[in-house]
Amino acid sequence: MVRRGVEAAKPEALIAEAQVACFHDREFPVSSSDTALVLIDMQTDFLSKDGRLGKNYSDPRVKQLAATEAKVATLLAAARRAGMTVAHSRSHRYGADVRRDLCVPTIDPTYDLVDSCRPLPGEIVVDKWTFGAFASTDLETQLRRRGVRRILLAGILTNVCIMATAVQAVDRFFRVCLVEDACGAFDARWHQHAVELINGPQTLKENHHNSVGLYFGEVAKLSDVETALAKCGGGAAV
């Protein structure tokens, strides 16, 4: 009940496009019509000690990587609330000539995406046998059909398949924003180095980050992405 003389708070009006606050006082525009969330390799294969890759790393390193899952699930929920295009990749090097011991047959249960990141009907799913999600799949075609020009990128591993996907996306003229704390690697140093490479400026000079292009993409925190998505149809940020 609203007391006389006191107006009820009005919900914030939704807008067609919102700006994500990014590192170095930069911004990245997002909208439900031309921005997609691309999630890389959120598979049990990586995120569990029972996985084909996870079993090769110590428990602390696997736990560190597995902590990424909750952040990715939060990001995925926000993108779905905003009505964005969502794409998932799965790493599948079956038949590759390099590291046959890491080949994961599709019948292997560790190959599948973790429960918190399972695709919904209508979401894009691609199976890749290259590090990047574009080179060996029809991901570009699928995104173009949906009018996508910009990508929010998250998942694992930051220093391998995330990095390669960012490079391949930029070479295909997509704008990219890495959601930094919704990405992970088996070593925090590898993660940080990849983030710095993705967010590196093309020209070194004073205050360069504000005035020149970046090599591969913007970088933002999950909380800032949630705030922006809430403004363009994503409900209240968590």
Secondary structure, 3 states (H helix, E strand, C coil): CCCCCCCCCCCCCCCCCEEEEEHHHEEEEECCCCEEEEEECCEHHHHCCCCCCHHHCCHHHHHHHHCHHHHHHHHHHHHHHCCCEEEEEEECCCCCCCCHHHCCCCCCHHHCECHHHCCCCCCEEEEECCCCCCCCCCHHHHHHHCCCCEEEEEEECHHHHHHHHHHHHHHCCCEEEEEEEEEECCCHHHHHHHHHHHCCECCCCCCHHHHCCECCCEEECHHHHHHHHHHHHHCCCC
